[in-house]
Amino acid sequence: MALSSMNIFEDCFAISLEIG
């Protein structure tokens, strides 16, 4: 899905906000 580390970090952050 995410190719760059930055993209993966942002994806995880967004998912955390949605779950939280």
PDB file with one MODEL, atoms N, CA, C and O in Angstrom:
MODEL        1
ATOM      1  N   MET A   1       0.854  -1.195   0.000  1.00  0.00           N
ATOM      2  CA  MET A   1       0.000   0.000   0.000  1.00  0.00           C
ATOM      3  C   MET A   1       0.893   1.250   0.000  1.00  0.00           C
ATOM      4  O   MET A   1       0.985   1.964  -0.999  1.00  0.00           O
ATOM      5  N   ALA A   2       1.539   1.493   1.128  1.00  0.00           N
ATOM      6  CA  ALA A   2       2.447   2.643   1.200  1.00  0.00           C
ATOM      7  C   ALA A   2       3.845   2.217   0.785  1.00  0.00           C
ATOM      8  O   ALA A   2       4.346   1.184   1.228  1.00  0.00           O
ATOM      9  N   LEU A   3       4.467   3.013  -0.061  1.00  0.00           N
ATOM     10  CA  LEU A   3       5.794   2.638  -0.562  1.00  0.00           C
ATOM     11  C   LEU A   3       6.897   3.279   0.274  1.00  0.00           C
ATOM     12  O   LEU A   3       7.908   2.634   0.549  1.00  0.00           O
ATOM     13  N   SER A   4       6.725   4.530   0.681  1.00  0.00           N
ATOM     14  CA  SER A   4       7.769   5.213   1.439  1.00  0.00           C
ATOM     15  C   SER A   4       7.509   5.114   2.937  1.00  0.00           C
ATOM     16  O   SER A   4       6.362   4.977   3.362  1.00  0.00           O
ATOM     17  N   SER A   5       8.565   5.183   3.734  1.00  0.00           N
ATOM     18  CA  SER A   5       8.433   5.085   5.192  1.00  0.00           C
ATOM     19  C   SER A   5       7.503   6.179   5.705  1.00  0.00           C
ATOM     20  O   SER A   5       6.664   5.939   6.573  1.00  0.00           O
ATOM     21  N   MET A   6       7.665   7.389   5.156  1.00  0.00           N
ATOM     22  CA  MET A   6       6.829   8.507   5.581  1.00  0.00           C
ATOM     23  C   MET A   6       5.366   8.166   5.365  1.00  0.00           C
ATOM     24  O   MET A   6       4.527   8.424   6.229  1.00  0.00           O
ATOM     25  N   ASN A   7       5.056   7.581   4.200  1.00  0.00           N
ATOM     26  CA  ASN A   7       3.677   7.241   3.887  1.00  0.00           C
ATOM     27  C   ASN A   7       3.149   6.220   4.886  1.00  0.00           C
ATOM     28  O   ASN A   7       2.023   6.345   5.367  1.00  0.00           O
ATOM     29  N   ILE A   8       3.959   5.211   5.199  1.00  0.00           N
ATOM     30  CA  ILE A   8       3.524   4.178   6.139  1.00  0.00           C
ATOM     31  C   ILE A   8       3.268   4.800   7.511  1.00  0.00           C
ATOM     32  O   ILE A   8       2.285   4.470   8.175  1.00  0.00           O
ATOM     33  N   PHE A   9       4.157   5.702   7.932  1.00  0.00           N
ATOM     34  CA  PHE A   9       3.998   6.354   9.234  1.00  0.00           C
ATOM     35  C   PHE A   9       2.700   7.145   9.277  1.00  0.00           C
ATOM     36  O   PHE A   9       1.956   7.084  10.256  1.00  0.00           O
ATOM     37  N   GLU A  10       2.434   7.893   8.201  1.00  0.00           N
ATOM     38  CA  GLU A  10       1.205   8.690   8.165  1.00  0.00           C
ATOM     39  C   GLU A  10      -0.022   7.789   8.175  1.00  0.00           C
ATOM     40  O   GLU A  10      -1.021   8.096   8.824  1.00  0.00           O
ATOM     41  N   ASP A  11       0.060   6.671   7.448  1.00  0.00           N
ATOM     42  CA  ASP A  11      -1.075   5.739   7.406  1.00  0.00           C
ATOM     43  C   ASP A  11      -1.348   5.201   8.803  1.00  0.00           C
ATOM     44  O   ASP A  11      -2.497   5.179   9.246  1.00  0.00           O
ATOM     45  N   CYS A  12      -0.302   4.767   9.502  1.00  0.00           N
ATOM     46  CA  CYS A  12      -0.477   4.221  10.852  1.00  0.00           C
ATOM     47  C   CYS A  12      -1.068   5.293  11.767  1.00  0.00           C
ATOM     48  O   CYS A  12      -1.942   5.010  12.585  1.00  0.00           O
ATOM     49  N   PHE A  13      -0.580   6.530  11.619  1.00  0.00           N
ATOM     50  CA  PHE A  13      -1.071   7.613  12.466  1.00  0.00           C
ATOM     51  C   PHE A  13      -2.557   7.857  12.223  1.00  0.00           C
ATOM     52  O   PHE A  13      -3.333   8.014  13.166  1.00  0.00           O
ATOM     53  N   ALA A  14      -2.942   7.886  10.947  1.00  0.00           N
ATOM     54  CA  ALA A  14      -4.348   8.115  10.599  1.00  0.00           C
ATOM     55  C   ALA A  14      -5.210   6.981  11.143  1.00  0.00           C
ATOM     56  O   ALA A  14      -6.290   7.226  11.681  1.00  0.00           O
ATOM     57  N   ILE A  15      -4.740   5.744  11.007  1.00  0.00           N
ATOM     58  CA  ILE A  15      -5.500   4.593  11.508  1.00  0.00           C
ATOM     59  C   ILE A  15      -5.638   4.689  13.029  1.00  0.00           C
ATOM     60  O   ILE A  15      -6.697   4.391  13.581  1.00  0.00           O
ATOM     61  N   SER A  16      -4.563   5.105  13.700  1.00  0.00           N
ATOM     62  CA  SER A  16      -4.612   5.222  15.162  1.00  0.00           C
ATOM     63  C   SER A  16      -5.680   6.231  15.575  1.00  0.00           C
ATOM     64  O   SER A  16      -6.423   6.007  16.530  1.00  0.00           O
ATOM     65  N   LEU A  17      -5.748   7.345  14.846  1.00  0.00           N
ATOM     66  CA  LEU A  17      -6.750   8.360  15.174  1.00  0.00           C
ATOM     67  C   LEU A  17      -8.151   7.805  14.970  1.00  0.00           C
ATOM     68  O   LEU A  17      -9.049   8.064  15.773  1.00  0.00           O
ATOM     69  N   GLU A  18      -8.341   7.041  13.894  1.00  0.00           N
ATOM     70  CA  GLU A  18      -9.667   6.476  13.623  1.00  0.00           C
ATOM     71  C   GLU A  18     -10.054   5.489  14.716  1.00  0.00           C
ATOM     72  O   GLU A  18     -11.200   5.481  15.165  1.00  0.00           O
ATOM     73  N   ILE A  19      -9.106   4.654  15.150  1.00  0.00           N
ATOM     74  CA  ILE A  19      -9.408   3.650  16.180  1.00  0.00           C
ATOM     75  C   ILE A  19      -9.599   4.349  17.528  1.00  0.00           C
ATOM     76  O   ILE A  19     -10.518   4.026  18.281  1.00  0.00           O
ATOM     77  N   GLY A  20      -8.719   5.309  17.820  1.00  0.00           N
ATOM     78  CA  GLY A  20      -8.761   6.002  19.103  1.00  0.00           C
ATOM     79  C   GLY A  20     -10.019   6.835  19.203  1.00  0.00           C
ATOM     80  O   GLY A  20     -10.240   7.499  20.215  1.00  0.00           O
TER      81      GLY A  20
ENDMDL
END
